[in-house]
């Protein structure tokens, strides 16, 4: 029994490693289950023993990654040292890093399942997404003074559009994730300042190169 469990764990890891490689280089929609099987060195029928379809494979791959992201945002939310504005910046950078280094899971985070399924009970990925976006919403609201609380939901929506737009610009065309993260980190700092109304801090100095996608 232990041997079977061990082989199953290894097989699933090989499949998920192969899928992650192909999704990141070719894109989720272009990759077939047979190509994943070939890359993993197994038969495509073996894949269907563990996953219902390609979407199920992606979701199972995404769940532990989303759990890790949620844990990081949770730690930031309870860090008493950093300011609310810095917390929002750091949380944003963690989400951007997640998307740049785990490209295939970006659609799970921002769009849910690649195909729509009607279920009575939300799947684990959906619950994780909900908690992640709750943390981001809390981070935005914590930066607002009491007099602006009536516009909190609007500012949160603007923030999400900004964050998602930035991520999609950096994802297409693909590039080096570390270099992209460096540029995105500088840009998100200024975007947060603009969102919160600090119009002076984001203006570049005459000697500074403009930030480009």
For each residue, the residues with C-beta under 8 A, 3 or more apart:
1: 4 5
2: 5 6
3: 6 7
4: 1 7 8
5: 1 2 8 9
6: 2 3 9 10
7: 3 4 10 11
8: 4 5 11 12 50
9: 5 6 12 13
10: 6 7 13 14
11: 7 8 14 15 40 42 46 50
12: 8 9 15 16 50
13: 9 10 16 17
14: 10 11 17 18 40 41 42
15: 11 12 18 19 36 37 40 42 46 47 50 51 57
16: 12 13 19 20 57 60 61
17: 13 14 20 21 40
18: 14 15 21 22 36 37 39 40
19: 15 16 22 23 31 36 39 40 57 58 61 104
20: 16 17 23 24 61 104
21: 17 18 24 25 39
22: 18 19 25 26 31 35 36 39
23: 19 20 26 27 28 31 58 103 104
24: 20 21 103 104 174
25: 21 22
26: 22 23 30 31
27: 23 30 31
28: 23 31 54 58 104 107 114
29: 114
30: 26 27
31: 19 22 23 26 27 28 35 36 54
32: 35 36 54
33: 36 37 44 47 48 53 54 57
34: 37 38 44
35: 22 31 32 38 39
36: 15 18 19 22 31 32 33 39 40 44 47 54 57
37: 15 18 33 34 40 42 43 44 46 47
38: 34 35 41
39: 18 19 21 22 35 36
40: 11 14 15 17 18 19 36 37 47
41: 14 38
42: 11 14 15 37 46 47
43: 37 46 47
44: 33 34 36 37 47 48
45: 48 49
46: 11 15 37 42 43 49 50
47: 15 33 36 37 40 42 43 44 50 51 57
48: 33 44 45 51 52
49: 45 46
50: 8 11 12 15 46 47 57 60
51: 15 47 48 54 56 57 60
52: 48 55 56
53: 33 56 57
54: 28 31 32 33 36 51 57 58
55: 52 58 59 113 114 115
56: 51 52 53 59 60
57: 15 16 19 33 36 47 50 51 53 54 60 61
58: 19 23 28 54 55 61 62 104 105 107 108 114
59: 55 56 62 63 108 113 123 125
60: 16 50 51 56 57 63
61: 16 19 20 57 58 64 65 104 105
62: 58 59 65 66 102 104 105 108 109 125
63: 59 60 66 67 124 125 128
64: 61 67 68
65: 61 62 68 69 98 102 105
66: 62 63 69 70 105 108 109 125 128 129 132
67: 63 64 70 71 128
68: 64 65 71 72
69: 65 66 72 73 94 95 98 132
70: 66 67 73 74 128 131 132 135
71: 67 68 74 75
72: 68 69 75 76 94
73: 69 70 76 77 91 94 132 135 136 139
74: 70 71 77 78 135
75: 71 72 78 79
76: 72 73 79 82 87 90 91 94 135 139
77: 73 74 87 135 138 139
78: 74 75
79: 75 76 82 87
80:
81:
82: 76 79 86 87 90
83: 86 87
84: 87 88 139 142 143
85: 88 89 143 192 196
86: 82 83 89 90
87: 76 77 79 82 83 84 90 91 139 142
88: 84 85 91 92 139 140 142 143 192
89: 85 86 92 93 188 189 192
90: 76 82 86 87 93 94
91: 73 76 87 88 94 95 135 136 139
92: 88 89 95 96 136 163 188 192
93: 89 90 96 97 181 184 185 188
94: 69 72 73 76 90 91 97 98
95: 69 91 92 98 99 109 132 136 163 167
96: 92 93 99 100 163 166 167 170 181 184 185 188
97: 93 94 100 101 177 181
98: 65 69 94 95 101 102 105 109
99: 95 96 102 103 105 106 109 167 171
100: 96 97 103 167 170 171 177 180 181 184
101: 97 98 177 181
102: 62 65 98 99 105 106
103: 23 24 99 100 106 171 174
104: 19 20 23 24 28 58 61 62 107
105: 58 61 62 65 66 98 99 102 108 109
106: 99 102 103 109 110 167 171
107: 28 58 104 110 111 114
108: 58 59 62 66 105 111 112 113 125 129
109: 62 66 95 98 99 105 106 129 132
110: 106 107 164 167
111: 107 108 114
112: 108 116 125 126 129
113: 55 59 108 116 117 123 125
114: 28 29 55 58 107 111
115: 55
116: 112 113
117: 113
118:
119: 122 123
120:
121:
122: 119 126 127 130
123: 59 113 119 126 127
124: 63 127 128
125: 59 62 63 66 108 112 113 128 129
126: 112 122 123 129 130
127: 122 123 124 130 131
128: 63 66 67 70 124 125 131 132
129: 66 108 109 112 125 126 132 133
130: 122 126 127 133 134
131: 70 127 128 134 135
132: 66 69 70 73 95 109 128 129 135 136
133: 129 130 136 137 160
134: 130 131 137 138
135: 70 73 74 76 77 91 131 132 138 139
136: 73 91 92 95 132 133 139 140 156 159 160 163
137: 133 134 140 141 156
138: 77 134 135 141 142
139: 73 76 77 84 87 88 91 135 136 142 143
140: 88 136 137 143 144 152 155 156 159 195
141: 137 138 144 149 152 156
142: 84 87 88 138 139
143: 84 85 88 139 140 196
144: 140 141 148 149 151 152 155 196
145: 148 149
146: 149
147:
148: 144 145 151 152 155
149: 141 144 145 146 152
150:
151: 144 148 154 155
152: 140 141 144 148 149 155 156
153: 156 157
154: 151 157 158
155: 140 144 148 151 152 158 159 195
156: 136 137 140 141 152 153 159 160
157: 153 154 160 161
158: 154 155 161 162 195
159: 136 140 155 156 162 163 195
160: 133 136 156 157 163 164
161: 157 158 164 165
162: 158 159 165 166 191 195
163: 92 95 96 136 159 160 166 167 188
164: 110 160 161 167 168
165: 161 162 168 169
166: 96 162 163 169 170 184 187 188 191 213
167: 95 96 99 100 106 110 163 164 170 171 184
168: 164 165 171 172
169: 165 166 172 213
170: 96 100 166 167 175 180 183 184 213
171: 99 100 103 106 167 168 174
172: 168 169
173:
174: 24 103 171
175: 170 179 180
176: 179 180
177: 97 100 101 180 181
178: 181 182
179: 175 176 182 183
180: 100 170 175 176 177 183 184
181: 93 96 97 100 101 177 178 184 185
182: 178 179 185 186
183: 170 179 180 186 187 211 212 213
184: 93 96 100 166 167 170 180 181 187 188
185: 93 96 181 182 188 189
186: 182 183 189 190 211
187: 166 183 184 190 191 211 213
188: 89 92 93 96 163 166 184 185 191 192
189: 89 185 186 192 193 202
190: 186 187 193 194 201 202 211
191: 162 166 187 188 194 195 202
192: 85 88 89 92 188 189 195 196
193: 189 190 196 198 199 201 202
194: 190 191 197 198 199 202
195: 140 155 158 159 162 191 192
196: 85 143 144 192 193
197: 194
198: 193 194 201 202
199: 193 194 202 203
200: 203
201: 190 193 198
202: 189 190 191 193 194 198 199
203: 199 200
204: 208 209 210 211
205: 208
206:
207:
208: 204 205
209: 204
210: 204
211: 183 186 187 190 204
212: 183
213: 166 169 170 183 187
